[in-house]
Amino acid sequence: MKKKILIITTGGTIAMKHNSPFGVIPNDEFALQLKRFPKLDEIAKIDVYEFSNIPSPFMTPNKMVELSKTVDKKIKNFDGIVITHGTDTLEETAYLLNLTLKTTKPVVFTAAMRSGSELGLDGPRNIVGAVRVAGAQRSKGRGVLVVMNDEIDSAQDVVKTDSGKTDSFMSPSLGLLGIIDPDRVIYYRKSEILEKIYTKKIDTNIELIKCASGMDGKFIDTAIAKSTKAIVLEAFGRGNIPKTMLPAIDRALKKNIVIVIVSRTQTGRVIPEYGYEGGGLFLQKKGIILGGNLDGSKMRIKLMVLFGKYGNANDVKKHLIEGK
């Protein structure tokens, strides 16, 4: 029996075409084209719901929460859901849904690096692969998945690694979960991290600051002036920053602003290793939280969700430290 799969469209390059003289822009025909795509009808009973039709830089965390609620509501009537999304912010949206969705049914994100007007477009193949994954029994209970280029990745791990290549989406630290072959969907591993933070709202007053050599604390002071709830610092290596940032960090900590350190490298964890001024161990002793191997954009999303759930800095810190 064919599985019932809902395709939720949000926009992005996968739904765009070239329109001279404006360049590549959103196309209103995408949802209708999906309903008429014969290859999809061969593998599942398809329904299509247009959530939005926007470039993914226009996707906001509040829209992501709305999408999460939509998925939990609509999936009751389907075996799985595929979400088409722009590639620029896909990893953030997929991660927010990974944290907040209540369903254990397959939810699969897919996208395209090439618009519908380009030679060798990748969108149709990615959609077919995503529908196959959403309908596979072994996809259940694996968290939110991302399907691109015949590969299956976890929303927890996946990042966009190139601005234009069709194999841009990868999990540099831990590797893919599985692949999509012509005859079947194959899983090689299961993610051990399936963290859930159930909340109906988020707090978007969270800042992300990337560290660079010789940097001072002006961006941190700006965040303090705006009553920011938390700051994610993308630090060097294992979690180290220029000591010229420390005075501003002290001012933020006095305001009970949560500061979380992650690494600006693509792989590896931050750990309390270096004890010099600005080193990870030195920062941890000050009360700064080390964020493991989560990248900056995803840690920002996580803090938005945590402040939405708890509403105060002390409970957020406890959750981050204890992992509860």
Secondary structure, 3 states (H helix, E strand, C coil): CCEEEEEEEEECHHHEEEECCCEEEECCCHHHHHHCCHHHHHHEEEEEEEEEEECHHHCCHHHHHHHHHHHHHHHHHCCEEEEECCCCCHHHHHHHHHHHCCCCCCEEEECCCCCCCCCCCCHHHHHHHHHHHHCCHHHCCCCCEEEECCEEEECCCCEECCCCCCCCEECCCCCCCEEECCCCEEECCCCCCCCCCCCCCCCCCEEEEECCCCCCCHHHHHHHHCCCCEEEEEEECCCECCHHHHHHHHHHHHCCCEEEEEECCCCCCCCCCCCCCCCHHHHHHHCCEECCCCCHHHHHHHHHHHHHHHCCHHHHHHHHHHCC
